[in-house]
Amino acid sequence: MGQLTLAAAGSVILLFPIAQAAAQEGAQQSAQDAPADNAATEAAPAPLQYEVKVNAPGDLDELLEKNLDLERFRGNPRMDREQLQRLVRDTPEQARNLVATAGYYTPVVTVRVDTSGAKPVVIVDVDPGQAVTIDKVELELRGFDPTPPLAASEPYDTEALKRSWSLKTGSVFRQADWESAKRALLREVVQTRYPRAQLVDTQAVVDPETHKVSLLVVLDSGPELRFGELRIEGLKRYDPSIIRNLDKIRPGEYYSESALQSLQARLQDTGYFASVEVSADMSSILSEQIEAGQESQQAEAEGGSAAAEAKPVNRGPAPLLPLVVRVTENKQQNVSAGLGFSTNTGNRAQLNYDNLNVWGTRFKSAITMETKKQAAHANFYFPTTERGYNDSAGASFERSDISNEITAVTTISAKRNWGGTNLERSLTFEFLSEDKTVVGLEQTRSKSLPLTYAITKRSLDSLLFPTKGYVINAQVGGALLPVLTDERFVRVAGKAVYYRPLGEKGELIVRGEMGALGSKEKRGVPAVYLFRAGGDQSVRGYGYQELGVKEGDATIGGRYMLTGSAEYQYWFKPKWAIAAFYDAGNAADTVKAAMTPKSGYGLGGRYKSPVGPINVDVAYGHAVHAYRLHFSLGFTF
């Protein structure tokens, strides 16, 4: 019974370069008939044209068509009959190697050339035979002992690591899956506690007669490592506290790749740095490893085989890894401009000015001119405190003309943000002064001093292109004191989005939004705290904030709002998808009216751009009996 042993290797593809073409048919006779100076008049022969037809079941035909040299060199200008014959001779062996990577080790491959047509047709027939399945999996995990004197530390869950192994007994053995499983096993270990782990042996022993394969993987954890003190490099203008206050890693904690990435992301988000590199200094353990190796060689030379069988010397705890942050500071001042378009608010032109060091704060300002909105804001962002608070203060002005309601709002605010990406909280204290004009009615003016608490919970597999998980945002606040406030009110609002995969290429997205406002009178409450619906990321099929309370010829905000949406996306290519959706919702001054929804439905396209998903939708608004085009970038909050 024969056996075949595969070491840790990828798929095997044999490439046969096309050699220099030999003399073509009839070339010798042409040379005899040509004049002595035929070198100047001889024309290059036309390349041989042929077709390739692969007959193989399942996905094997695609595998062969993409990788056979017959296809790779079809149309090559140096192709002739001799080169084609060489490729035909080599094809059976190459095809057998290719289908072996898909789990078939006893295929029958025949190749023939059909010359009955205008072009030769090379026909490759493949009977793959019985697929090789996994009969036995042996995972040997070495090491994983807590480093003395940390024996009381929580032991590494090696049983969970074994359960995570993706190639199960009875499944078809494929080379790509084999390589992927080994990488995933090693990655799981090196990302936390054991960054020096390595695969010391991997084997796949295939028995072609029984169509079974036995797998062996030996993984050595190496030493358990922990973080040490923080070391900062590259700072020139800014105080080290900017970095230290964002560092949540404490000396003595387990090494964690995700902790390094999280710190790097927080530093990049500050805007202070053009580049950030966060790493653990592995060189600190090299001297110990060299010393241990020298002692091992000396013991082997002195004690021979007995020394080889002796247990390793307990060298005590491994040194702590210094946490190294290398930064390149951004230029202090930056001016930028941009143009854009939104199906919500129309054409857009924007001018930004940022200064990273104004009285020890980051200053950010912008002027935005849109068809339906014009705004200007200036904000000062203080460095993150040692307790993780992000404080800011600023002022803004915004004028909008939407659904015949014209508002002009001046705001002065102070805000405190804290928490991380998964759980973010904020407290905002504002003073608003608003002038509002409803077409056909008199102008009104109101002022308010509200305080708002907001919380956002995220549990997503990806922040940029989520396919699984959810995001929930809730807000509660109001203006309760009769100070700089024309009408006291309480306001609650919430929104959520849920992602769930459906099959290999499908995805379901469900989202909803609600809001309610309580006050003695609605007049005097700033329009920004009332509710309207409609638009790209609300109820599609309707204009931006088109759904609300009718007052004369205008639509104004209501006390209550409720919207919902269900969308199915099918990703027919890695970056392209089609979508079908149904939206419904409304805003009104009574709960009953708000719960009488206006619906919209339609189809759309999705594209995964470098900055997020681009969405283009065509929606039909059932209540207005009209189609509307919607364009948006992502859906995040």
N, C-alpha and C positions, 0 to 999 in steps of 0.2 A: 504494500500500500504506500503510494508515494505521497510526500508532503512538500509543501512550498512555504518557506518562511519569509514574511515581509517585515523588514525593519521600518522605522519611522520615516516613511517616504511618501511623497505625493503621487499623483497620477503620472504614469509613464507614457510619454509621447515621443516616438522616434521620428526625427526629422531628417530627410534626405535631400540635401541641396541639389539643385539642378546643375549639372556640370556644363562645361562649354559645349555647345551644340556641334555635332559632327557634320560632315558634308551632307547636304540634302540630296534627295533622289534627283538624278539628272544633272547634278553639278559638274561631274567629270566630263560629260558630253558637251556641256555649255562651255567648259574651259577649253576644250579642243577646238570648238568653232569660233571662239572669241579671238579678237586681235591681240597682239602682244601687249598692248597697254590696257588689258581688260580690267586691271585694278582700279582704274578711274571710272569705268562704266558699269561694273558689276553691281546689280541690285540685291539688297538683302532679302532672303526668302521670307515669305509670310509665315507667322507662327501657326502651329497646328492648333485648330479649334476642336474641342470635344465637350461632351456633356457627361455628368455623373449622376447616377441614380442609385440611392441607397434604400434597400429593403430590410428594415429591422423593426421589431416591435417596440411599443412604448416610446420612451424618450431616447432610445438608443440611436434612432436615425438622426436626431438633432445632434447628439454627441459626436457621431461619426462625421456628419456633414460639416461641423465646425472645426474638426481637428485632423481629418485625413489630408495627407499631402496632395491627393488627387484634386481636392477642392481648393486647397491653399494656393496651388500653382497653376490652376486653370486660368488661361488668358495670359500666362507669362510669355513675353515676346521671344524667349529663347526655347520655347517648347517645340519639340519635333517628335517623330515616331519613336526614335530610340529612347528619348527621355520618358515618353509615355509608357513604353514597355517596361522600363525600370520601375516606374511608380506602380504599375499594375502588379509586378512581381513582389514588391514590398508591401502592398496593401494588406494581404491576409495577416501577416505578423503584426502590423501596426493596428489593425482592427481588433485583433485578439487582446493586445495590451490595453486598448481603450475600453473595451467592454468589461475587462477585468476590474477596472476602477469602479464600475457600476455593480460589481458583485457577481459577475458571470465568468467562471474560470475554465469552462469546457465548451466554448462556442465552436460552431462549424461555420467557417467563412469561405465563400466561393466568390471569385471575381472573373467576369467575362467581358469581352468587348464586342458590342454589336456594331457592325460596319455596314448594315443594310441601308441606313439613311444618309442624308447629306453630310452629317457629322458623326464621327464615332461616338458611341455611348458606352461608357464604362459602367457596368451593373455590378453592384456589390450586394450580395445576399448574405444575411447574418441570421443564423439560428443560435440564439444565445445559450440554449440549454437550461439546466436547472440553476437557479440562483444559489449562491453560497450564503448560508445563514449562520448566525453566531450561536455556538454550542456551549461555550464556557468563557466566563470573564473573571480574571484574577487581578484584583487591585491590591497591591502591596504598598502600604503607607508606612514609611519609616520616619522616625523622629517624633515630632508633635508633642514633645515633653516640655512642660513649663520650665523656664530657666531658673535654676537655684539662685537666690533663696526665695523664689516666687512660686514654690510648689503649691501654695494655697490658691493660686490664680485659677480662674475658670478654665477647665481643660478644653482643648479644641474638639469640636464635635466631628470626629472622623467618620462616624456612622452616617451623619447627614451628608458628608462629602461623598461617601460611597453611593448613597441614594441618588445624588445628583448626576451620576454617570449616565450619559444619554443613550449609549448603545446597550440595549437590553437583549437578553437571551431570546433567540427565536427570530430576531429582526434580520433583514437582509444586510449583509456586510458590504458597505461601499467605502471606497478609499477616502472620498471627501468627508464622509461622516466620521470616519476613523480619525482623520487629522483634526476635525473640528472638536471631537470629544476630548482628545488629549489636550488641545489648547484650552478648552473650557475648564477642564480639571485643574490644570496648572494655574490658570488665571484666577480661579476661585481661591487658591491658596496664597498666591503672591500678593493679592490685593490687601491682605490683612494679616498681621502678626508674623508671617514667614515670607518676606520678600526675596529671600535667597533660595527658595525652593526650586527644585529642578527635577526633570524626568531623567532618571539614571538608566532606565531600560524600558523599551516598548517593543513588543513583538506581536505579530498576527500570523499564526501558523495555520495555513489552509490545507485541508485534505481534499484534493479534487475528486477523489472517488466517492466520498460520502457527502461532499458538498457542505462540509462543516468547517468552521474556523474557531480557533481558540485564541483568546486575547490575553496578553500579559502587560500590565502597566506597573512600573515600580517608580514611586515618587518619594523623594527625600525632602523633608520640610526645611532642613537647615536650621539655623538658630532662631529662636523666638526673639524678635527685636521690638524695642520701644523707643518712643521719641525722647529727645533730650531738649536742651535749651534752644531758644530761637536766636538765629544769626541773620542780620539784615545787611544787604549789600546794595549799593547804588543810590541811596538817598542823598540829595543835595539841598533842596529847598525846604523840604517838609520834615516835620518832627517824627521820630520813630513811633510815637504813640499812635499815629494814623494806622500803622501796620499792627502794632501790638494789641490795640483795642479790638481789632477784627480777628485776632488769632484765638480760636477756641480750643486749640490743641495744648494740652498741659503735659509737662515733663513726666515721664513714667507711663503715659498711655500707650496702648498697643499701636504698632505701626498700622496705618490704614491709608490705602491709596485714595479712597473716597474723601477722607479728611483733608488730604493734600489738595485734591481737586476743588473741594468746597472752599478752602481758604483762598486758592488762586482765583476762583470765580468772584468771591467777595471783594478781593483787592482790585480786580479788573473793573468791577462795577462802580468803584468809587470815582473813576474818571481821572484820578491823579496820575496814572501810569500808562505809558505807551506800550509797555510789555511787562509781564509778570511771570516769573518762574519760581515755583515752589517745589522743593525736593527735600529728601532726607540724605544726609551726607554719608553714603555707604563706605567711604574711604576710612572712616573711623574704626571699622572692624577688620580692615585688611591686615594690619600688623598682627592682630591676634590669630587670624587664619594662617598667616605665614609662619608664625611661631609654632602653632599647633602642627602644621605640616612638617616642619623641621624636626620636632620632637617625635612625630610618628615615624619618619624615615630613620631617625637614630635608633628608636626602639626596635624597628624591624631589622636593622643591621646587627644589633646586639643580641636580640632574642629569637630571630628567625620566625618560624611558623608559630611558636608559642606567643610571641609578641603580637602577631597578626590576630590571634584569637582573643587576646586580652581586651577587656572593656576599655572604652576611651576614658581618659582622665577627666574628672569633674573639674572644669576650669572656672566654675563660678558663673555669675551672671554676665551675659554679653553686654558690651558697652552701649550706652544710650546713643541714639542717632541724632546728631544736631539737626534741627529744622532750619533749612536755609531758604531765605526769600531774597531773590535777586530781582531788582526792578530797574526800569528805565523811565524816568519822569517824563510826563507829557509837557509840551510847551505850555507856558502859563496862560496865554491868551489865544482864543480861536474865534474866527468869524466864518460863518457858513451861510449859504443861501440855497433855496430849493424851490422847485415848482412841482405841482401835483394836481390831482383831480380826484374828487370823491363823488359818488352818486348820491351821497347824503347832503353835502354842503357845497358842491360845485367846484369851480376852479380854485387853486390854492397857490399862493406865493408866500414864502417864509424867509425871514432873516433872523439869524441867531448870533448872539455874542456871549461867550463864556470866558470867565477869568477864574483860574484855579486858586488864586491866593489874594483875596480881598479881606483884609482884617482877619486873616486866619480862617476864612471860610471859602467855599466854592460858590461863585456867583454865576447864575445862569439866567439868561434873558432871551426873549424872542418876540418878534412881531409877526403875526399871521394874518394874511388878508385872503378871505374866501368869499365866494359869491353870496352866501347866506350868513357868514360870520366874519367878524373882525375882532382880533384879540391882541393884547400885549401883556406880558408878565415879566416880573423880575423876582428872583428868589435867591436867598442865601442859605447854603447847606453847611451845617457845622460838622466837624469830624466826628466819627462814631465815638461815643463815650466808652469808658472801661466796662460799664454794665451793658453795653450793646444798644444804647439808644441812638437813633438818628434824628436830630432836630433840624428844623428849617423854619424860615420866616420869609414872607414876601408879600407882594401886592400884584394885583392884576386888574385889567379892564377888558370887558367883552361886550360886544354889541352883536345882536342876532336879529334876523328878520325871517321868521319861520311861520308858515301858515297864517300870514297877516297879523302876527303878534310880534311887535318890535320891542326888544328889551335892551337896556344898557345897564350893566352891573359893574360896580367898583367893589373890589374885595381886598381886605387886609387880613392876613392869616398867619397863624403859628401852628406847627404840626410836629408831633413826635411819632416816630415809627420804630418798631422793635420786632424782634423775631427773625426767623429765617425764611427760606423759600417755601418750605412746606407749611409753616404756620406764621403768618404775618399779621401784625396788629398795628393800629394807628389811633391817635387821638388828635382831632383837629378843632381849633378854636378860631372862629372867623367873625369879622364884621363886614356886613354886606349893605350896600346902598344901591337900590334899584329904581330905575325909571322905566315904566312900561306903558306902551301905547298899543291899544287894540284898534284896528282900522274901523272907523265909524263911531268910536267911543272916546271919551275924554282920557287924557294922560293921567296916570297915577304914579305915586312915589312911595316907596316903603324902605324901611331899614330893619336889620335884624342882627342879633348877636348869638348865633347858635354854637353848640358844642356837639361834636359827632364822634362816636366810637365805631370803628370798623375792624372786622376780623376776616381774614382769608385763609382757608384751608385748602392745600393742594396735595393730591396724591396721584401723580401721573408718571407714566413710563418715560415721557420726554416732554420738556417744556416747549420745545419748538414745534415738534410734530407728534402730539399725543395720539395714541391709539387705544390706551387702556387707562382707566382711572377716573378721577373726578376733581372738580374745583368748586368750592362753595364760598360765597362772599355774603356777609351780613352787616348791616349798618343800623345803628340806633342813635338817635340824637334829637336835638330840638333847641328851641330858645324858650326857656322857662322863666327867666327873670325879666321884669319890666324895666330893663335897662337897655337903652338904645334899640328897643324892639317895639314895633308898632302892633304886632299880633303874635302872642305867644302860641307855640305849637310843639307837638311831638311827632316825630317821623321815624318809621321803620321801613327798611327795604332789604331785599335779598335776591340773589341770583345764583344759579348753579348750572354746570354743564357736566355731562356724563359721557364717557367714551367706552365703547365695548367692541372688540373684534367680532366679526361674523364670518366664519370660514377663513380661508387663507388670504383672500384679497378684499373682503368686505369689512365695513366698519359702520357701527351705529352711533349717532351723536344725538343726545337728548339734552335740551336746555330749557330753562324756565326762569322767569323773573316776576317778582311781585313787589308791591309797595303800598303803604297806607299812611295817611296823614290825619292827625287829629288836631283841631283848632276850633275856637268859637266861631270865627269868621275866616273865610278863605281870603278875602281882601286884606292885604297887608302882609301876607306870607309871600316871600320872594318866589318868582316863577321857577327858579332853579330847584326849589324844594317840592314842587308839584310834579305830577307824573303825566307823561305822554308816551305813545308807542308808535312803532312803524319805522322802517328803514332797514339798512343792510344787516344789522345784527339784532334786529327786533322782530317785527312781523314783515317779512318780505312780500312784495306785491303792492306796497303802499309807500308814500313818500316819507321822508325823514320827519318823525314826530307828527305825522299827519293824523294819528288817532288820538282823540282827546275830547274835550268839552267844547261844543260849538257855542260861540258867543258872537252874534252878528255874523260878519263874513270871515271871522277868524276861528282858529282852533287853539284853545288854551289848555293849560295843564289841569288835571283833575286830582281829587283826593286819593283815588285808588287806581291801581294798575295791576293787571295779571296777563302774562304772555307765556306761551310754550311753543316748542318746536321739536320735530323729529326728522332726522335726516339720515339717509343711507348713502354711503360712498362705496364705489367699487373701483379698486386700483388695478386697472387693466395693464398698466406699466408701472415700474417703480416710482416714477415721479408724476404720473398722470392718472386722474380718476374722473369718473362721472358721478353725479349726485342727483338724488331725488329727495324732495323735502315737502313738509307740510307745516306751516306756521299758523298760529291763531293767538288772538289777544285783543285787549282794548284798555282804555283808560277813561275813567268817568268820575263823577262826584258821588255816586252811590255804589255800594258793593254789587247790587243786582245788575246794574248797567255794565260795570267793569267785568262781570262774569258772563256777559253776553258777547262772545268773541266775534271779531272780524277775521276771516281766514284768508290765507294766501298759500299757493302751492306752485311747484314748478320743477325745473331741471337746471343743472349747473355743471360747470367744469372746475376741476381742482388741479393745481400745479404746485409741487414742492420747490419753492425758490430758496436761495440761500438765507433769506431773512424771514421765512415762514411761508405757510400755505397761501397761495393766491386763489381767491374764490370769485368766479364769475357766474351769476345766476340770472335766469329769466323766470320771473314769477308773475302769476296771475292773481290780482287782487279781486276776490270774489265779490266784495261789497261795492267796489267801484267799477267792476267789469272792464278792467284794463290790464294790459301787460306792462311790466316795468323791469328794466335792466338794473342789476345790483352788482357792484364791484367792491371787494373788501380784501384786507390782508389779515389772515388769522382771526382767532377769537380768544382773547386772553383777558384776565382781570385778576 
